C-alpha cells in the first residue's frame, strides 16, 4: 500500500523536482496524485512500496535539513546584501495589492466589532 511522503501544498516546484530526482536516484518506486479541482487536496508524492518507505523517509529528512540550511543561508546573505524583500519593497512593487490587503483587514476588523457596537457594548 502506498504511503504519503510529501504533501505538495505550498511546496515550490524546484523542491518537488528535487524529491522526484532523489527518489529516482535511490531507485524508490513512487507515484503522484494530482491536486483536486476544488483545492481540497493539493496532491502528493507517495512511496509505492511500504518496504521502501523508511529509507525514503530518511532520505527526505536529510534532504529537508540540507535544503533548510541552504535557504536560510541564502536569506541571511540577501539580508546582509540588502536584497531581501521587505514591506517597503512589496509596497513599492505592488502598491495595489498592499492597499487592498490593508482595506480587507480593516473591513474584517470592522465586521468583527459590529456585533459589539450593535449590542451597545462599544
Helices and strands as residue ranges (DSSP letters): E 3-7, H 13-25, E 30-33, E 44-47, H 50-81, H 87-93, H 95-118
